[in-house]
Amino acid sequence: MRILLVEDDPLIGDAIRARLTRSGMTVDWLQDAAGLDGMTELDAFDLMILDLGLPDRDGLEILREQRAAGHDLRVLILSARYELDTRVRGLDLGADDYLVKPFAMEELMARCRALARRRGDRRSEALQYRDLWIDPASFAVQRGGESISLTPKVFALLLMFVENQGRVLTRHVLEDHLYGWGGEAESNTLEVFVSQIRRKLGADLIQTIRGVGYMLPRE
């Protein structure tokens, strides 16, 4: 799951990013609304966690503009504003959920998972590829009925390959998916992850397209 976090408090933002990243999610973090202006890649995200008290614009106005522009990205409002009319207005403007600060990190995680499970989310249902079975909700992988243990990042990479089977995925696209805008990875990290998939699930599963990237053949 790739999450766009819009939160101006550095302590809260850093804590959320660290916790979600440890669970295998990719988090891109904006500390103001300016970074959203002209953004054309919202479809790359599965969820936006949106603070309302941003320094340069009200979060409710951002939500209204996003919905008016036709963006259907799921939005979880995270705000210290607890008044009933604010919560109702946020939901009426198109938010999918509303969580009041202070909050428990485990509750935030649970709400993110619940939004991912909602009907129609391409990442909410188990996927089948040949004799592989992959459940995005539980991070479970089986091959031929045998459970396979993968780290969160390797699981996320495998899931992306299965969802894009038959497409050549470049290094840039794969690393952006795994680490987000500001993520830093060692030069051979992607190769290490691909090697782990091959070692655990089959040496011929992922094809190397020299000079371009990798591809999972279509069934």
Buried (B, 14 or more C-beta within 10 A) or exposed (E): BBBBBBBBBEEBBEBBBEBBBEEBBBBBBBBBBEBBEEEEEBEBBBBBBBBBEBEEBEBBEBBBBBBEEEBEBBBBBBBEBEEEEBBEBBBEBBBBBBBBBEBEEEEBBEBBBBBBEEEEBEBBBEBEBEEBBBBBBEBBBBBEEEEBEBEBBBBBBBBBBBBBEEBEBEEEBBBBBBBBEEBEEEEEBBEEBBBBBBEBBEEEBBEEEEEEBBBBEEE
